[in-house]
Structures are given as C-alpha cells and as structure tokens.
Amino acid sequence: MPLRLDAGLEFQSEIQIARNFGNVNGQPDTLRFDDELRSSQYMTFLQAQLDISPNWSATVGASYNQFNYDIYRVRDEILDSTYRSARDFAPVLSPRFALLRKLGNTMALHANVSYGFSPPTVTEVRTNEGSINEDLESEKGVNYELGFRGELIDRRMLIDFSMYHLNLYETIISNTDFSSVVLFDNAGSTTQQGLELLVAWELFDPQKSANFWQGRFSHSLTYNHYRFDEYLQAEDFSGNQLTGVAPLVAVSTLDLSIAPGFYTRLTHNYTSEIPLNDANTVYSPSYHLVQARVGWRHSFPDLFNIELFGGVDNLLNESYSLGNDLNAFGGRFFQPSAPRNYFGGIKASVPF
C-alpha cells in the first residue's frame, strides 16, 4: 500500500496605503483619513495519500492557519489624532478527508469532507470610505462533496459532476449605504447546497477527420440552493435566499476550426434572477447573453504569428446588470451593461 506524504508552509504579508479625501466638485480636497494597512497570514499543512488497493485511495490532511491585521491611522481629521486598530484571529485547524474509487482507466468516483475558514480581508475590515469594523469575524464551514469524473466514447466525451453541502457560519454579507459605500457584516449561518456539471464533447474523430476539421462543444451547469439559516437584523431573514447568488447559471460554448486557420466560437450564458436584498423583495431579471467570434490564425515559421478576429457581444441586445450593488440604499441596485456591441482586432507575436 504505497503511502505519499506532502507537507508545506505558506506565508503572505501585505502592506497597503489608503487615503480618503474630501470631494469638491470632483476634485480631491482635505485629507480625511491616512492609513497604513498591514496584514499577514501563514499556513502549514500535512497530507497523506494511501493507495489502499489498485482501485481505492484515501487522503487525510490538515492545515494550521493564522491571520492578523494592523491598521495604523496616521491621520484622522475628525478626531485630530492617530491610533491603531489591530487584531490577531485565533488559529484554526482545518482537517480534510477524501476517498477515491477508480472505475476502469478513465472514470472515478470521489468524496470528501473538509472543515475550513476564510478570514475577512483588510479591505472588508477597513471600508473604502474609511470606517473600521473591528467586529468582523472569519467565515467557518464544513463541506461535504460527492462527485464523478470520467472520459467516455474513446475519450472524446468528458463528464465532470459534483454535488456538495456546505454549512457556513458567520457568513460575510455586504450592504451599500446612501453614499454608495459597501459595508460588510456577519450574517449568522447559511446552508449552501449545489450541483456542478461539465460535459465536453469532441465533435470530430481525429482519426477520421485527419485534423482538418476540429470542433468542441461544452456545457456547464451550476445550481445553487443557498439559504440563510439564522439571520436576524431589523427583520428576520431566516430561510431567505442568499443575497447576490444566482440559483442557476448555464454556459454553452461551441468551437469550430479548419486547418487553414479559420475558426469561430459561439458562447451562450443563461443566468437566472438574482436576489439583490436580504429581504428577497428585489431581484435582477434573468438574461441570455450570447457572444460570437470569428477569426483567422496563421504562423509564418521563424518570422511571426498573426491573428485577425472580429465579433459581437450581447448578440440578443439584452438589458441586464453587469454587477449588482447588494442591499443598496435608495434602490440603486443595478450597474447597466452595454447593449449589443462589436469588436475586432489584429494580434501579432514574434516567437523566440
């Protein structure tokens, strides 16, 4: 029973400078806040993989994580003072267990259970308008996952399927105030269940098409059943859909090319309606986004490579929001996207 051990250490340190000025007719005015933002995070991990039999393998691992931040306010115009805001989050041990069952040479079932955490970022603690939220907690969760991955029909078809159940505690959510400042808070617990499916199909048999024709069709489907378990603010939002998450997203892509270098790509994205506030009283409408692109590639050996391309975005001229402000003040939820538009260009590269 071969045993493989992996161990590692990762350390990250970051320093940012953030300054906020008054705004007079679009021009920066008096310096209101001047901050030095420092954060560091380290992780050590150990993982063991044991091949129980030719078709069974098990993985057991764990990581030890710690995160801290230190915000030094060099200037505070309102208080006319300097001060620090620092916090060391309690270390977190994150274990993981996984099991793999091979089904022949090209298919496998896999399952895993893991516990993890995600600390707030410094930009979530110190918001873009200068306020500091020292009470923001790390997200912690337990995830259960089961999946299948395999290649079928002479390895021309790829199927990758997984389903998961995540219990997430201290979920970080966002609100947008009257001045369009994004603020963050913890929302108790949420349950996040989902399905993810990817199917890809090579349209032409390489042995029969002699590589003159090449084509690939892929379709991915994501279903998200995300709910607030326990979320009490001014109202009780327990049981509501998680804000900002589309229940269904489907993306289909068709790629075709022929040996002289001509190619085309057609992409269709369907996104279902998205709840935009915690009360689930406002939703962004669902939309179908289609992009088409055609082009020609050619390589001049030892000289350069060239590509000419053109296409259209938002072919159906859909009205949709390309990014939403969640829990926005005054109903300002939407960031309108561009209507149907066209693009084109030339790329050239010199091989070395």
C-alpha positions as CSV (number, residue, x, y, z in Angstrom):
1,M,0.0,0.0,0.0
2,P,2.1,2.9,-1.2
3,L,2.0,6.0,1.0
4,R,2.7,9.5,-0.1
5,L,3.3,12.4,2.3
6,D,3.2,16.1,1.4
7,A,4.0,19.0,3.7
8,G,4.4,22.7,3.2
9,L,4.4,26.2,4.6
10,E,3.0,29.3,3.1
11,F,3.4,32.9,4.4
12,Q,1.9,36.1,2.9
13,S,2.4,39.6,4.1
14,E,0.8,42.7,2.6
15,I,1.2,46.5,3.1
16,Q,-1.3,48.9,1.6
17,I,-1.7,52.7,1.8
18,A,-5.2,54.0,1.9
19,R,-6.2,57.7,1.9
20,N,-9.5,59.4,1.8
21,F,-10.1,63.0,0.7
22,G,-13.0,65.3,0.7
23,N,-14.7,65.9,-2.6
24,V,-15.3,69.3,-4.0
25,N,-16.8,69.3,-7.5
26,G,-15.0,66.1,-8.3
27,Q,-11.6,67.3,-7.1
28,P,-9.8,66.0,-4.0
29,D,-9.9,68.3,-1.0
30,T,-8.8,67.9,2.6
31,L,-7.2,64.7,3.7
32,R,-9.7,63.0,6.0
33,F,-8.0,59.6,6.7
34,D,-4.5,58.4,6.0
35,D,-4.0,54.7,6.8
36,E,-1.2,52.1,6.6
37,L,-2.8,48.7,6.3
38,R,-0.7,45.6,7.2
39,S,-1.8,42.0,7.2
40,S,-0.1,38.7,7.4
41,Q,-1.3,35.1,7.0
42,Y,0.6,31.8,7.4
43,M,-0.4,28.2,6.8
44,T,1.3,24.9,7.5
45,F,-0.1,21.7,6.1
46,L,0.4,18.0,6.1
47,Q,-1.3,15.5,3.8
48,A,-1.1,11.7,3.5
49,Q,-2.3,9.7,0.5
50,L,-2.6,6.0,0.8
51,D,-3.3,3.6,-2.1
52,I,-5.4,1.0,-0.3
53,S,-5.8,-1.1,-3.5
54,P,-5.4,-0.6,-7.3
55,N,-8.9,1.0,-7.3
56,W,-9.1,2.7,-3.9
57,S,-7.1,5.5,-2.4
58,A,-7.7,7.7,0.7
59,T,-6.3,11.1,1.5
60,V,-6.1,12.6,5.0
61,G,-4.8,16.1,5.6
62,A,-4.9,19.1,7.8
63,S,-3.7,22.7,7.7
64,Y,-3.0,25.1,10.6
65,N,-3.9,28.7,9.7
66,Q,-3.4,32.1,11.4
67,F,-4.3,35.6,10.2
68,N,-3.8,39.1,11.7
69,Y,-4.1,42.7,10.6
70,D,-2.8,46.0,11.9
71,I,-4.3,49.3,10.7
72,Y,-2.3,52.4,11.6
73,R,-4.4,55.5,11.2
74,V,-1.7,58.2,10.6
75,R,-4.3,60.9,10.3
76,D,-7.9,61.3,11.4
77,E,-9.2,64.7,10.6
78,I,-12.4,64.3,12.6
79,L,-10.7,63.2,15.8
80,D,-7.4,65.1,15.1
81,S,-5.4,62.1,16.3
82,T,-3.5,59.0,15.4
83,Y,-4.3,55.5,16.6
84,R,-4.0,51.8,15.7
85,S,-6.5,49.0,15.2
86,A,-5.0,45.5,15.3
87,R,-6.4,42.0,15.7
88,D,-4.9,38.5,15.8
89,F,-7.5,35.9,14.8
90,A,-7.5,32.7,16.8
91,P,-5.6,29.9,14.9
92,V,-7.7,27.5,13.0
93,L,-7.0,23.8,12.3
94,S,-8.7,22.7,9.1
95,P,-8.9,18.9,8.5
96,R,-9.8,17.1,5.3
97,F,-10.6,13.5,4.4
98,A,-11.1,12.3,0.8
99,L,-11.8,8.9,-0.8
100,L,-11.3,8.0,-4.5
101,R,-12.7,4.9,-6.3
102,K,-11.4,4.2,-9.8
103,L,-13.9,2.8,-12.3
104,G,-11.6,1.4,-15.0
105,N,-8.9,3.6,-16.6
106,T,-10.9,6.7,-17.4
107,M,-13.5,7.1,-14.7
108,A,-13.6,7.7,-10.9
109,L,-15.9,8.5,-8.0
110,H,-14.7,10.8,-5.3
111,A,-16.0,12.0,-2.0
112,N,-14.5,14.4,0.6
113,V,-15.3,16.1,3.9
114,S,-13.5,19.2,5.0
115,Y,-13.5,22.0,7.5
116,G,-12.2,25.4,6.6
117,F,-12.3,29.1,7.3
118,S,-12.0,32.4,5.4
119,P,-10.8,35.5,7.4
120,P,-12.1,38.9,6.4
121,T,-9.9,40.8,4.1
122,V,-8.3,44.1,5.2
123,T,-10.4,46.0,2.7
124,E,-13.5,44.4,4.2
125,V,-12.4,45.5,7.7
126,R,-11.4,49.0,6.5
127,T,-14.0,50.0,4.0
128,N,-13.4,52.3,1.1
129,E,-14.9,55.3,2.9
130,G,-12.6,54.9,5.9
131,S,-14.6,53.3,8.6
132,I,-13.1,50.4,10.5
133,N,-15.1,47.3,11.6
134,E,-13.2,45.5,14.3
135,D,-16.0,43.1,15.0
136,L,-16.0,41.3,11.6
137,E,-15.5,37.6,12.2
138,S,-14.0,34.9,10.0
139,E,-16.3,32.6,8.0
140,K,-16.1,29.0,9.0
141,G,-17.7,26.0,7.4
142,V,-18.0,22.2,7.0
143,N,-18.3,21.0,3.4
144,Y,-19.4,17.5,2.2
145,E,-18.8,16.7,-1.5
146,L,-19.5,13.7,-3.8
147,G,-18.6,13.6,-7.5
148,F,-17.8,11.7,-10.6
149,R,-15.3,12.4,-13.3
150,G,-14.7,10.4,-16.4
151,E,-13.9,10.2,-20.2
152,L,-16.2,8.1,-22.4
153,I,-16.6,7.1,-26.1
154,D,-12.9,6.7,-26.9
155,R,-12.1,9.6,-24.5
156,R,-14.0,12.1,-26.8
157,M,-16.5,12.9,-24.1
158,L,-15.6,14.4,-20.7
159,I,-18.1,14.4,-17.8
160,D,-17.3,16.1,-14.5
161,F,-20.1,16.2,-11.9
162,S,-20.2,17.1,-8.3
163,M,-22.7,17.9,-5.6
164,Y,-22.0,19.5,-2.2
165,H,-23.5,20.6,1.0
166,L,-21.8,23.4,2.9
167,N,-22.7,24.6,6.4
168,L,-21.2,28.1,6.6
169,Y,-21.1,30.1,9.9
170,E,-20.5,33.8,10.3
171,T,-21.2,34.3,6.6
172,I,-19.9,37.8,5.4
173,I,-22.6,39.8,3.6
174,S,-22.5,43.3,2.1
175,N,-24.7,46.4,2.3
176,T,-24.5,49.6,0.3
177,D,-25.3,52.9,2.1
178,F,-26.6,56.2,0.9
179,S,-23.2,57.3,-0.4
180,S,-22.6,54.0,-2.3
181,V,-20.1,52.8,0.3
182,V,-20.0,49.0,0.6
183,L,-20.2,47.8,4.2
184,F,-19.7,44.3,5.5
185,D,-21.3,42.3,8.3
186,N,-21.6,38.7,9.5
187,A,-25.0,37.1,8.9
188,G,-25.1,34.2,11.3
189,S,-25.2,30.9,9.4
190,T,-26.1,29.8,5.9
191,T,-26.7,26.5,4.2
192,Q,-25.2,26.3,0.7
193,Q,-26.1,23.2,-1.4
194,G,-25.3,22.9,-5.1
195,L,-24.7,20.8,-8.2
196,E,-22.0,21.4,-10.8
197,L,-21.9,19.6,-14.1
198,L,-19.5,19.9,-17.0
199,V,-19.9,18.0,-20.3
200,A,-17.4,18.4,-23.1
201,W,-17.6,16.6,-26.5
202,E,-15.0,16.4,-29.3
203,L,-17.2,16.7,-32.3
204,F,-14.8,15.1,-34.9
205,D,-12.9,11.9,-34.6
206,P,-9.2,12.9,-35.1
207,Q,-8.5,9.6,-36.8
208,K,-11.2,10.2,-39.4
209,S,-11.1,13.9,-40.0
210,A,-7.3,13.9,-40.4
211,N,-7.3,17.0,-38.2
212,F,-8.7,19.2,-41.0
213,W,-11.9,19.8,-39.0
214,Q,-11.7,20.4,-35.3
215,G,-14.7,21.0,-33.1
216,R,-15.6,21.0,-29.4
217,F,-18.9,21.6,-27.6
218,S,-19.0,22.1,-23.9
219,H,-21.8,22.8,-21.5
220,S,-21.6,23.7,-17.8
221,L,-24.4,23.9,-15.4
222,T,-24.4,25.3,-11.9
223,Y,-27.3,25.0,-9.5
224,N,-27.1,26.9,-6.2
225,H,-29.6,26.3,-3.4
226,Y,-28.2,28.9,-0.9
227,R,-30.3,29.9,2.2
228,F,-29.9,31.9,5.3
229,D,-30.3,29.6,8.3
230,E,-30.3,32.1,11.1
231,Y,-30.2,35.8,10.2
232,L,-31.8,38.4,12.4
233,Q,-31.4,42.1,11.7
234,A,-34.2,44.6,11.9
235,E,-36.2,41.8,10.4
236,D,-36.0,38.0,10.4
237,F,-34.5,36.9,7.1
238,S,-34.0,33.3,8.1
239,G,-34.9,31.0,5.3
240,N,-34.4,33.6,2.5
241,Q,-32.2,33.1,-0.5
242,L,-28.6,34.2,-0.1
243,T,-28.2,37.7,-1.5
244,G,-26.3,38.1,-4.7
245,V,-26.3,34.4,-5.7
246,A,-28.0,33.2,-8.9
247,P,-29.8,29.9,-8.4
248,L,-29.0,28.7,-11.9
249,V,-26.2,29.5,-14.3
250,A,-25.7,27.6,-17.6
251,V,-22.9,28.3,-20.1
252,S,-22.6,26.6,-23.5
253,T,-19.7,27.0,-25.9
254,L,-19.2,25.8,-29.5
255,D,-15.7,25.9,-31.0
256,L,-15.1,25.1,-34.7
257,S,-11.9,25.4,-36.7
258,I,-10.4,24.2,-40.0
259,A,-6.8,23.5,-40.9
260,P,-6.2,26.8,-43.0
261,G,-6.6,28.6,-39.7
262,F,-10.2,29.9,-39.7
263,Y,-12.2,29.5,-36.5
264,T,-15.4,30.5,-34.9
265,R,-16.7,30.5,-31.3
266,L,-20.2,30.9,-30.1
267,T,-21.0,31.3,-26.4
268,H,-24.3,31.4,-24.6
269,N,-24.7,32.3,-20.9
270,Y,-28.0,32.0,-19.1
271,T,-28.2,33.5,-15.6
272,S,-31.4,33.2,-13.6
273,E,-32.8,36.0,-11.5
274,I,-30.7,37.0,-8.5
275,P,-31.9,38.3,-5.1
276,L,-30.5,41.7,-4.5
277,N,-31.5,42.4,-0.9
278,D,-31.7,40.2,2.2
279,A,-35.5,40.5,2.3
280,N,-35.7,39.0,-1.2
281,T,-38.1,41.7,-2.3
282,V,-35.9,42.8,-5.3
283,Y,-34.4,40.6,-8.0
284,S,-32.4,41.2,-11.0
285,P,-34.1,39.7,-14.1
286,S,-32.8,36.6,-15.7
287,Y,-30.9,37.0,-19.0
288,H,-29.4,35.2,-22.0
289,L,-26.0,36.6,-23.0
290,V,-24.7,35.5,-26.4
291,Q,-21.2,36.2,-27.9
292,A,-20.0,35.3,-31.4
293,R,-16.4,35.5,-32.6
294,V,-14.7,34.6,-35.9
295,G,-11.1,34.8,-36.8
296,W,-8.1,33.5,-38.7
297,R,-4.7,32.4,-37.3
298,H,-1.6,31.8,-39.3
299,S,2.0,31.1,-38.4
300,F,4.9,32.2,-40.6
301,P,7.7,29.9,-39.4
302,D,10.7,31.6,-37.8
303,L,9.1,35.0,-38.5
304,F,5.8,35.8,-36.7
305,N,2.3,34.6,-35.8
306,I,-0.7,36.6,-36.8
307,E,-4.4,36.6,-35.9
308,L,-7.3,38.6,-37.3
309,F,-10.6,38.4,-35.4
310,G,-14.0,40.1,-35.0
311,G,-17.2,39.5,-33.2
312,V,-20.2,40.8,-31.4
313,D,-21.1,40.9,-27.7
314,N,-24.6,40.7,-26.3
315,L,-25.9,39.5,-29.7
316,L,-29.5,39.4,-28.4
317,N,-29.3,43.0,-27.2
318,E,-30.3,42.0,-23.7
319,S,-30.8,44.6,-20.9
320,Y,-29.0,43.2,-17.9
321,S,-26.9,44.3,-14.9
322,L,-23.2,43.6,-15.2
323,G,-22.6,43.7,-11.5
324,N,-25.1,44.5,-8.8
325,D,-24.9,46.6,-5.6
326,L,-26.4,44.4,-2.9
327,N,-28.7,45.8,-0.3
328,A,-28.3,49.2,-2.0
329,F,-29.6,52.4,-0.4
330,G,-32.4,54.0,-2.3
331,G,-32.9,51.1,-4.7
332,R,-29.7,51.7,-6.6
333,F,-29.0,48.0,-7.2
334,F,-28.0,47.9,-10.9
335,Q,-24.9,48.6,-13.0
336,P,-26.4,48.6,-16.5
337,S,-24.4,46.7,-19.1
338,A,-23.6,47.7,-22.7
339,P,-26.2,46.9,-25.4
340,R,-25.2,44.9,-28.5
341,N,-21.7,46.0,-29.5
342,Y,-19.0,44.9,-31.9
343,F,-15.2,44.3,-31.6
344,G,-12.3,43.4,-33.8
345,G,-8.6,43.4,-33.9
346,I,-5.2,42.1,-35.0
347,K,-2.7,40.2,-32.9
348,A,0.9,39.6,-33.9
349,S,3.6,37.9,-32.0
350,V,7.3,37.1,-32.7
351,P,8.5,33.6,-31.5
352,F,11.7,33.4,-29.6
